[in-house]
Amino acid sequence: MAEKSQNEIAAGLSRLLADTYAVYLKTHGYHWNVRGPNFGSLHALFMTHYTEMWAAIDLIAERIRALGELAPMGYGAFGQLSQIKDGDPAQNAEAMLTELVADHAALVATAKAARDGADDVTASLIDARVEAHEKHAWMLRVSIG
């Protein structure tokens, strides 16, 4: 590795994993609890997003393991690593969308920080995550009333 050690890269990926898991959980919860005239389209959009993130969670964790480190697991470990706050199922759809847009922006920042000094394989994984979260944020943003 060029600038950072495998341990440092894995630590950045661990933060990315924790943030991704937190946004996954929030999106899944909002899928269950969204209400209003756009229920059907938002319910489907949230499902598309959380399904994509669910697959990504495994890829990130496996990359951490490939770097020789243990992947964090459990709500306690993720809570200590993540900057994403729990959602409020009682809020309206527009508030859910606005919050998720901000969460995806935070995820992009976490990913970009983890990319600094990463090897080509890890950088490629992170680039794919940035692209996915930017697309999710765009879809959410244009869904706001």
Residue, then its C-alpha position, 0 to 999 in steps of 0.5 A: m500500500a502506498e500511503k496508508s497501512q492496511n490497518e488504516i484502510a480497514a479502519g476507514l472501511s469499518r467506518l464506511l461499513a457502519d455508516t452504510y449499515a445505519v443508513y440501510l437500517k434507517t431506509h428499511g425502517y422508513h420503507w415500513n413507516v412512510r405514509g402519504p399520497n406518495f406511499g407506493s412510489l416511496h415504499a418501492l424506492f426505499m426498498t430498491h435502496y436498502t436492497e442495494m445497500w444490503a449487498a454492499i454491506d457484505l462487499i465492504a466487510e469482505r474487503i476488510r477481511a481481505l486486508g487482514e482485519l476483522a470486520p466490526m459487527g453488532y449494533g454496539a460496534f456500529g454505533q461507536l463507528s457511525q455518524i448516522k443517527d437513528g431515524d424517527p418513524a413518526q416524521n412525514a415523508e418529506a422529512m424522511l427524504t430530506e434526512l436520507v439525502a443528508d445521510h447519503a451525503a455523509l456516507v459519500a464523505t465517509a467513503k471519500a475519506a476511506r479512499d485516501g491512500a487505498d490500494d486500487v482494489t479498495a479504491s474501486l470498491i469505494d468509488a462504486r459506493v460513492e457512485a451508488h450513494e450519489k445516485h440514491a441521494w439524487m433519487l431521494r432529492v427529486s422525490i421531495g415535494 
